[in-house]
């Protein structure tokens, strides 16, 4: 219904003005042919297999460590070559102090070991020597006391016979009997002393000596742990001092890992005097056999680019020579915008160079032409021959001396051509600039008004 109504409006205008303007209309004949949709962007050469060299020196709660020397950018190096020297003066001082602490902890560990060994010997000395020596001594005392009791009894018995005959006084007899009781008391004391040694003193002493062994062992193990900790600290500092000299892990061409801020100014420059943090990338060694282009694609075109698409790459430094490439990755998130173009969204896209030349190097400017779509034998029309109204597209087709608006269904398009899926046929003549045919100022009905005098209201592809 909308097509018919628009046709009536166009005819109304044609009755008044088409004959005089027909000769000035630029036209195009609809034809079949090839359609190629490409995305062209500028990018920069980089290696897809960069060896990143980081600062491995711990910052130790400071702002960083100072660069003393660094090789010039572009220098070709071999494995083991010195790339950078970092300031190790603070670490050298810390190394001296840690060696003193290590020596002190080693002395304490040796002393604790000697104490443990001495405690072990003391236990064996008592259990296998001193105890038996004391036990034998007390057993000898018991034997002597038993002999004294036997002799005292014999002597008292003999004194009793003499006292009966009047040869010994009563006082002497009582003294001999008292000697018997004394000998018995001494025997009991000797036996008690032996029993105390065997049942109590031995257990108490062995437990005390065993406790001394365990205490000395624990102290020795503690000193060993402390010494090992101090030794590890010393080794760590020695390694940190060694890491202040950064060497090339493999051959390559040195690239400084400079950083820029959102305004495009240098935020970090690899040079003597600069401060670097732990794990910060300071240098790169790109692999010249695996190069790629990093291009930033505008958000209006990025949805058309997919991984695996082929591309042609032209390097500004090598003239018009083309190299084959393939898209390997399209970032899901936009690149951080600069301070001047914060509203422009661009997405990083990586394109591998399949046959990189020997003369290629990182940082070169490249133009990437990505093949988004290629179709043979399709109807195409210039994009400027299409005008839009609401969600529909139209072309003005010449029917003899008249022009007729025809609704078309479009497929893919690029910056020059659009594929027509339906609505037109090969050989039809269409207006290149519909606004030059239809005087939109004469269309007064708001519901079907397609454009102003100054430009279209709809979106023209």
C-alpha positions as CSV (number, residue, x, y, z in Angstrom):
1,X,0.0,0.0,0.0
2,X,2.9,2.3,0.9
3,X,4.6,1.6,-2.4
4,X,1.4,2.5,-4.4
5,X,1.0,5.7,-2.4
6,X,4.6,6.8,-3.0
7,X,4.2,6.0,-6.7
8,X,1.2,8.3,-6.9
9,X,3.2,11.1,-5.3
10,X,6.0,10.6,-7.7
11,X,3.7,10.6,-10.6
12,X,2.1,13.8,-9.4
13,X,5.5,15.4,-9.4
14,X,6.4,13.9,-12.8
15,X,3.4,15.4,-14.5
16,X,4.7,18.8,-13.5
17,X,8.4,18.5,-13.8
18,X,9.7,15.1,-15.1
19,X,10.2,16.0,-18.7
20,X,12.4,19.0,-18.0
21,X,14.6,17.2,-15.4
22,X,14.9,13.8,-17.0
23,X,17.9,14.7,-19.1
24,X,19.9,15.8,-16.0
25,X,19.4,12.6,-14.0
26,X,22.4,10.4,-13.5
27,X,21.5,6.7,-14.1
28,X,22.8,3.2,-13.5
29,X,21.9,0.0,-15.2
30,X,21.4,-2.9,-12.8
31,X,23.7,-5.7,-13.7
32,X,25.1,-8.9,-12.3
33,X,28.7,-9.2,-11.2
34,X,31.1,-9.9,-8.4
35,X,30.6,-8.4,-4.9
36,X,33.5,-8.0,-2.5
37,X,33.2,-6.6,0.9
38,X,36.4,-5.6,2.6
39,X,37.5,-3.8,5.7
40,X,40.6,-1.6,5.3
41,X,42.4,-0.4,8.4
42,X,45.8,0.9,9.4
43,X,47.9,-1.1,11.9
44,X,51.4,-1.7,13.3
45,X,53.7,-4.6,12.8
46,X,54.5,-6.7,15.9
47,X,55.7,-10.2,16.7
48,X,53.2,-12.8,17.7
49,X,55.8,-14.6,19.7
50,X,57.5,-11.9,21.8
51,X,59.9,-13.0,24.5
52,X,59.0,-10.6,27.3
53,X,61.8,-9.8,29.7
54,X,60.6,-8.7,33.1
55,X,62.2,-7.1,36.1
56,X,62.5,-10.0,38.6
57,X,64.0,-8.0,41.4
58,X,61.6,-7.6,44.4
59,X,60.7,-4.0,45.1
60,X,60.7,-4.5,48.9
61,X,58.1,-1.9,49.7
62,X,59.8,0.8,47.6
63,X,58.7,2.5,44.4
64,X,61.0,0.4,42.3
65,X,64.6,-0.2,41.3
66,X,66.6,2.2,39.2
67,X,68.0,1.3,35.7
68,X,71.7,1.9,35.5
69,X,72.4,0.7,32.0
70,X,70.3,-0.6,29.1
71,X,71.2,-1.6,25.5
72,X,70.0,0.5,22.7
73,X,66.7,-0.4,21.0
74,X,67.2,-2.3,17.8
75,X,70.4,-4.0,19.0
76,X,70.7,-7.6,18.0
77,X,71.8,-9.8,20.9
78,X,72.8,-13.5,21.5
79,X,71.8,-15.7,24.4
80,X,73.7,-14.6,27.6
81,X,74.4,-11.0,26.4
82,X,73.8,-8.4,29.0
83,X,70.7,-6.3,28.2
84,X,70.3,-4.2,31.4
85,X,71.9,-3.4,34.7
86,X,69.8,-2.4,37.7
87,X,71.0,-0.6,40.8
88,X,72.0,-3.3,43.4
89,X,73.6,-1.0,46.0
90,X,70.8,-1.5,48.6
91,X,70.9,-5.3,48.0
92,X,74.6,-5.4,48.4
93,X,74.4,-3.8,51.8
94,X,71.5,-6.1,52.8
95,X,73.7,-9.1,51.6
96,X,76.5,-8.2,54.0
97,X,74.1,-7.9,57.0
98,X,72.5,-11.2,56.1
99,X,75.8,-13.0,56.0
100,X,76.5,-11.8,59.5
101,X,73.1,-13.1,60.7
102,X,73.7,-16.4,58.9
103,X,77.1,-16.9,60.7
104,X,75.5,-16.1,64.1
105,X,72.6,-18.6,63.5
106,X,75.1,-21.2,62.4
107,X,77.1,-20.8,65.7
108,X,73.8,-21.1,67.7
109,X,72.9,-24.2,65.7
110,X,76.3,-25.8,66.4
111,X,76.0,-25.0,70.2
112,X,72.5,-26.5,70.3
113,X,73.9,-29.7,68.6
114,X,76.6,-30.0,71.1
115,X,74.1,-29.6,73.9
116,X,72.0,-32.4,72.5
117,X,74.9,-34.7,72.1
118,X,76.1,-33.9,75.6
119,X,72.6,-34.7,77.0
120,X,72.5,-38.0,75.1
121,X,75.9,-39.0,76.5
122,X,74.8,-38.0,80.1
123,X,71.8,-40.3,79.8
124,X,74.0,-43.2,78.7
125,X,76.5,-42.3,81.4
126,X,74.0,-42.6,84.1
127,X,71.9,-45.5,82.7
128,X,74.9,-47.7,81.8
129,X,77.5,-46.5,84.3
130,X,76.8,-44.2,87.3
131,X,73.5,-46.0,88.3
132,X,75.2,-49.4,88.4
133,X,78.2,-48.0,90.2
134,X,75.9,-46.5,92.9
135,X,73.8,-49.6,93.0
136,X,76.9,-51.8,93.6
137,X,78.1,-49.4,96.2
138,X,74.8,-49.6,98.1
139,X,74.7,-53.4,97.7
140,X,78.1,-53.5,99.2
141,X,76.9,-51.4,102.1
142,X,74.0,-53.9,102.6
143,X,76.4,-56.8,102.6
144,X,78.7,-55.1,105.1
145,X,75.7,-54.2,107.3
146,X,74.5,-57.9,107.2
147,X,78.0,-59.0,108.2
148,X,78.0,-56.5,111.0
149,X,74.6,-57.8,112.3
150,X,75.9,-61.4,112.2
151,X,79.1,-60.4,114.1
152,X,77.2,-58.3,116.6
153,X,74.8,-61.2,117.3
154,X,77.7,-63.6,117.8
155,X,79.5,-61.2,120.1
156,X,76.3,-60.5,122.1
157,X,75.7,-64.3,122.4
158,X,79.2,-64.8,123.6
159,X,78.9,-61.9,126.1
160,X,75.7,-63.4,127.4
161,X,77.5,-66.7,128.3
162,X,80.4,-64.8,129.9
163,X,77.9,-62.6,131.9
164,X,76.3,-65.8,133.2
165,X,79.7,-66.9,134.6
166,X,80.4,-63.4,135.9
167,X,83.1,-62.5,133.6
168,X,81.2,-59.6,131.9
169,X,79.3,-56.9,133.6
170,X,75.7,-56.2,133.0
171,X,76.6,-52.9,131.3
172,X,79.0,-54.6,128.9
173,X,76.2,-57.1,128.0
174,X,73.7,-54.4,127.4
175,X,76.3,-52.6,125.2
176,X,76.8,-55.7,123.1
177,X,73.1,-56.2,122.7
178,X,72.7,-52.5,121.7
179,X,75.4,-53.1,119.1
180,X,73.2,-55.8,117.6
181,X,70.3,-53.4,117.3
182,X,72.5,-50.7,115.8
183,X,73.8,-53.1,113.2
184,X,70.2,-54.2,112.4
185,X,69.3,-50.5,112.0
186,X,72.2,-49.8,109.7
187,X,71.3,-52.9,107.6
188,X,67.7,-51.6,107.2
189,X,69.0,-48.2,106.3
190,X,71.4,-49.7,103.7
191,X,68.5,-51.8,102.2
192,X,66.2,-48.8,102.1
193,X,68.9,-46.7,100.4
194,X,69.4,-49.4,97.8
195,X,65.6,-49.7,97.3
196,X,65.2,-45.9,96.9
197,X,68.0,-45.9,94.3
198,X,66.5,-48.8,92.3
199,X,62.8,-47.7,92.5
200,X,62.9,-43.9,92.7
201,X,66.2,-42.2,92.1
202,X,66.9,-44.2,88.9
203,X,63.5,-43.3,87.4
204,X,63.7,-39.7,88.5
205,X,67.2,-39.2,87.1
206,X,66.5,-41.0,83.8
207,X,63.4,-38.9,83.2
208,X,65.3,-35.7,83.9
209,X,68.1,-36.8,81.6
210,X,65.6,-37.8,79.0
211,X,63.9,-34.5,79.3
212,X,67.2,-32.7,78.9
213,X,67.8,-34.7,75.7
214,X,64.4,-33.8,74.3
215,X,64.8,-30.1,75.2
216,X,68.2,-30.0,73.6
217,X,66.9,-31.8,70.5
218,X,64.0,-29.3,70.2
219,X,66.4,-26.4,70.6
220,X,68.8,-27.9,68.0
221,X,66.0,-28.4,65.5
222,X,64.8,-24.9,66.2
223,X,68.2,-23.5,65.6
224,X,68.5,-25.6,62.4
225,X,65.2,-24.2,61.2
226,X,66.3,-20.6,62.0
227,X,69.6,-21.2,60.3
228,X,67.9,-22.7,57.2
229,X,65.6,-19.7,57.1
230,X,68.5,-17.2,57.4
231,X,70.4,-19.3,54.7
232,X,67.3,-19.1,52.4
233,X,67.2,-15.3,53.0
234,X,70.8,-15.1,52.1
235,X,70.3,-17.2,48.9
236,X,67.3,-15.0,48.0
237,X,69.3,-11.8,48.3
238,X,72.2,-13.3,46.3
239,X,69.7,-14.3,43.6
240,X,68.2,-10.8,43.7
241,X,71.7,-9.3,43.2
242,X,72.3,-11.7,40.3
243,X,68.9,-10.6,38.8
244,X,70.0,-7.0,38.7
245,X,72.0,-8.0,35.7
246,X,69.4,-9.0,33.0
247,X,70.7,-11.2,30.2
248,X,69.2,-12.3,26.9
249,X,67.5,-15.7,27.2
250,X,67.8,-16.1,23.4
251,X,68.9,-14.3,20.3
252,X,66.8,-11.5,18.9
253,X,66.4,-7.8,18.3
254,X,65.9,-5.7,21.5
255,X,62.7,-3.6,21.8
256,X,62.1,-1.3,24.7
257,X,58.8,-1.8,26.5
258,X,57.9,1.9,26.7
259,X,54.4,2.8,27.8
260,X,52.2,5.7,26.9
261,X,49.2,7.2,28.7
262,X,45.7,8.0,27.3
263,X,46.9,11.3,26.0
264,X,49.6,9.7,24.0
265,X,52.4,11.0,26.1
266,X,55.2,8.8,27.3
267,X,54.3,7.4,30.7
268,X,57.4,5.1,31.1
269,X,60.5,5.2,29.0
270,X,63.2,2.5,29.3
271,X,66.3,4.5,30.0
272,X,69.0,5.0,32.7
273,X,67.5,6.5,35.8
274,X,64.0,5.1,35.2
275,X,62.3,3.2,38.1
276,X,61.0,-0.3,37.3
277,X,58.6,-2.4,39.4
278,X,58.7,-6.1,40.1
279,X,57.4,-8.2,37.2
280,X,57.2,-5.1,35.0
281,X,58.0,-5.8,31.3
282,X,61.1,-3.8,30.4
283,X,62.3,-5.4,27.2
284,X,61.0,-7.6,24.4
285,X,62.7,-9.9,22.0
286,X,60.4,-10.4,19.0
287,X,60.6,-13.5,16.9
288,X,61.1,-12.3,13.3
289,X,59.6,-15.5,11.8
290,X,56.2,-15.0,13.4
291,X,55.0,-11.5,12.7
292,X,51.5,-10.0,12.9
293,X,49.6,-6.7,12.4
294,X,47.7,-5.2,15.2
295,X,44.9,-3.1,13.7
296,X,42.2,-1.2,15.5
297,X,38.8,-1.5,13.8
298,X,36.0,1.0,14.3
299,X,32.9,-0.4,16.2
300,X,30.8,0.2,13.0
301,X,32.7,-2.4,11.1
302,X,34.1,-4.8,13.7
303,X,31.0,-7.0,13.8
304,X,31.7,-8.0,10.2
305,X,35.3,-9.3,11.0
306,X,35.7,-12.8,12.2
307,X,38.7,-15.0,13.0
308,X,40.0,-17.0,10.1
309,X,39.2,-14.4,7.4
310,X,41.9,-13.8,4.8
311,X,43.6,-10.5,4.4
312,X,46.1,-8.6,2.2
313,X,48.8,-6.6,3.9
314,X,50.8,-3.8,2.5
315,X,53.7,-2.3,4.3
316,X,54.5,1.4,3.8
317,X,58.2,0.7,3.9
318,X,58.0,-1.9,1.1
319,X,55.8,0.0,-1.4
320,X,53.0,-1.8,-3.2
321,X,54.1,-5.3,-2.4
322,X,51.3,-7.4,-0.9
323,X,51.5,-10.1,1.7
324,X,49.0,-12.7,2.6
325,X,47.5,-12.7,6.1
326,X,44.8,-14.3,8.2
327,X,42.7,-12.9,11.1
328,X,43.6,-14.7,14.3
329,X,41.7,-12.8,17.0
330,X,39.2,-10.0,17.3
331,X,39.1,-8.5,20.8
332,X,35.8,-8.7,22.7
333,X,36.4,-5.4,24.4
334,X,37.3,-1.9,23.0
335,X,40.8,-0.5,23.3
336,X,41.3,2.2,25.9
337,X,40.6,5.5,24.2
338,X,42.9,8.4,24.2
339,X,42.0,11.6,25.9
340,X,41.3,13.2,22.5
341,X,39.0,10.4,21.2
342,X,37.4,8.9,24.3
343,X,34.1,8.5,22.5
344,X,35.5,6.5,19.5
345,X,35.3,2.7,20.2
346,X,38.0,0.7,18.5
347,X,38.7,-3.1,18.8
348,X,42.1,-4.6,18.5
349,X,42.3,-7.2,15.7
350,X,45.4,-9.4,15.1
351,X,46.3,-10.5,11.6
352,X,49.1,-13.1,11.1
353,X,51.5,-12.5,8.2
354,X,51.8,-15.8,6.5
355,X,55.0,-15.1,4.6
356,X,56.9,-12.3,6.4
357,X,59.9,-10.9,4.6
358,X,63.4,-10.9,6.1
359,X,63.4,-7.1,6.1
360,X,60.2,-6.8,8.3
361,X,60.6,-5.4,11.8
362,X,58.3,-4.4,14.7
363,X,56.8,-0.9,14.6
364,X,56.4,-0.6,10.8
365,X,53.1,0.8,9.6
366,X,50.9,-1.6,7.6
367,X,47.6,-1.4,5.7
368,X,45.3,-4.4,6.2
369,X,42.6,-5.3,3.8
370,X,40.4,-8.0,5.3
371,X,38.1,-10.0,3.0
372,X,34.8,-10.0,4.8
373,X,32.6,-11.5,2.0
374,X,33.0,-12.4,-1.6
375,X,30.1,-13.4,-3.9
376,X,29.8,-14.1,-7.6
377,X,27.0,-13.4,-10.0
378,X,24.8,-11.2,-7.9
379,X,22.7,-8.1,-8.6
380,X,24.4,-5.0,-7.2
381,X,23.5,-1.3,-7.2
382,X,25.5,1.7,-6.0
383,X,24.7,2.6,-2.4
384,X,23.9,6.2,-3.4
385,X,21.0,4.9,-5.6
386,X,19.1,3.7,-2.5
387,X,17.0,5.8,-0.1
388,X,15.4,4.7,3.1
389,X,12.0,5.4,4.6
390,X,11.3,4.0,8.0
391,X,12.6,0.4,7.9
392,X,12.3,0.0,4.1
393,X,14.6,0.7,1.2
394,X,13.6,2.0,-2.3
395,X,15.2,2.6,-5.8
396,X,13.8,4.9,-8.5
397,X,13.3,2.8,-11.7
398,X,12.8,4.4,-15.1
399,X,9.7,3.3,-16.9
400,X,9.9,5.0,-20.2
401,X,9.8,8.8,-19.5
402,X,8.6,8.2,-16.0
403,X,10.2,7.2,-12.7
404,X,8.7,4.6,-10.4
405,X,9.8,4.0,-6.7
406,X,10.4,0.3,-6.2
407,X,10.9,-1.3,-2.8
408,X,14.0,-3.5,-2.6
409,X,15.4,-6.1,-0.2
410,X,19.1,-5.7,0.4
411,X,21.8,-8.1,1.4
412,X,25.4,-7.3,2.1
413,X,26.9,-4.0,1.3
414,X,30.2,-2.2,1.3
415,X,31.2,1.4,0.9
416,X,30.3,1.4,-2.8
417,X,27.8,-1.4,-3.7
418,X,24.9,-3.2,-2.1
419,X,23.6,-6.6,-3.0
420,X,19.9,-6.7,-4.1
421,X,18.1,-9.8,-3.1
422,X,14.7,-8.9,-4.5
423,X,12.8,-6.1,-6.2
424,X,15.0,-5.4,-9.2
425,X,16.0,-7.2,-12.3
426,X,19.1,-7.1,-14.4
427,X,19.0,-4.4,-17.1
428,X,16.7,-2.0,-15.3
429,X,17.8,1.7,-15.3
430,X,17.8,3.3,-11.8
431,X,18.5,6.8,-10.7
432,X,21.9,7.3,-9.1
433,X,20.7,10.1,-7.0
434,X,17.0,9.7,-6.1
435,X,16.8,13.2,-4.5
436,X,17.7,14.8,-7.9
437,X,14.6,13.1,-9.4
438,X,12.0,13.6,-6.6
439,X,11.7,17.1,-5.4
440,X,11.0,16.2,-1.8
441,X,10.0,19.7,-0.9
442,X,6.8,19.2,-3.0
443,X,5.8,16.2,-0.9
444,X,3.6,17.8,1.8
445,X,2.1,14.7,3.4
446,X,4.1,14.1,6.7
447,X,3.3,10.4,6.9
448,X,5.1,9.7,3.6
449,X,7.7,12.5,3.6
450,X,11.0,10.8,2.7
451,X,13.5,13.7,3.2
452,X,14.0,17.4,3.8
453,X,15.4,19.8,1.2
454,X,18.7,19.6,3.1
455,X,19.0,15.9,3.5
456,X,17.3,12.5,4.2
457,X,15.3,11.7,7.3
458,X,16.0,8.0,6.9
459,X,19.4,6.3,6.9
460,X,20.8,5.9,3.4
461,X,23.4,3.0,3.1
